[in-house]
Amino acid sequence: MSIRNILIRFVLLVNSMCLLSCANKEEARVLKLAHELNETHPVHIGMIEMARLVDEISEGQLTIDIYANGQLGKERDLMELLQIGSLDMTKVSAGVLENFVPEIKVLTLPYLFRDSAHAAQVLQGPIGKRLLMKGSEYRLRGLCFFDAGSRSFYSKEAPIQSPDDLAGLKIRVMNSQSAFDMVNTLGGTPTPVSFGELYTALQQGVVDAAENNPPSFYTSRHYEICKHYSIDEHTTIPDVLIVSTYLWNSLNDQQKSWLQEAADRAVDFQKQVWATSVAESLEKVKAAGVTVYYPEKLPFQVKVEPLYAQYAKDPELIQLINEIKKTVGNQITQADER
């Protein structure tokens, strides 16, 4: 073969490779994920890991850009953007998601889960998968649950060590009917404030107290204002990673598989980050002058009994509650005795 023919073949080969490369670049897809947490929060770190995994699994054909700190709006705003197809993905608390997907509110019941292992068993099992799919009819398809630990009360003036200590206090809650009902039942005054505005609301006395998990208490710097943190662990409400059904339906089967695999693998990674973060957060807020209390939980559990009676009126919700109880096995909990 002549040198001329070899050169021609080489040029043709290079051109073909360039065309294939360009085609691959055209096929590459960038998803936009927005949420309200800051970059140090363990749930954000879980989403960073998911973005890394989807890039790795897809070999760069599917990537995720993450917008933290409420850059694109508050949780409810972001879900509405998903519903109209203007945003691809978001992370919200199940407590906020219940306003869009009614069945999710079962996860906001106080003292529903025995412990974190029980919660993980439910959320990563058949019940959790079923609940994630419930949002599809509202154009909000769940991908996975991220661990958001247990929520407890923190306050400015005095510790909350029994339900009686909530009397007369304005307690910040998420925009969630379940959160309203719980605080009302416990004797406080529920006051909705967005998470991004809560620091100022506490500082200015708009609210007297709030409730959240240790990492959120620390990363939000609310410990600078609230020096009393009472670990009553009244709720174990997960965060939910959601994708717009407009986006999901536009993905091919391979892309859907990449995204779901990345989300599932990120869940296990995030759980480890979360556990470490809880311990570190409590140590750091103590070092900053916060007193951490461990009140007796039984008075709180007894006080919220009416909420279970209220849910018993809904056949679908009571069935879900009973299914969740059954995942405990043969162990009897106070929830089983209700």
Salt bridges, closest charged atoms under 4 A:
GLU49 OE2 - ARG52 NH2 2.96
GLU56 OE1 - ARG52 NH1 3.01
GLU56 OE2 - ARG265 NH2 3.92
GLU75 OE2 - LYS91 NZ 3.16
GLU80 OE2 - ARG76 NE 3.57
ASP115 OD2 - ARG114 NE 3.45
GLU197 OE2 - LYS74 NZ 3.41
GLU211 OE1 - ARG151 NE 2.97
GLU211 OE1 - HIS234 NE2 2.83
GLU224 OE2 - ARG221 NE 2.98
ASP232 OD2 - HIS234 ND1 2.54
GLU233 OE1 - LYS297 NZ 2.50
ASP239 OD2 - LYS91 NZ 3.36
GLU261 OE2 - ARG265 NH1 3.25
GLU283 OE2 - LYS286 NZ 3.85
GLU305 OE2 - ARG338 NE 3.38
GLU316 OE2 - LYS134 NZ 3.12
GLU323 OE2 - ARG130 NH2 2.98
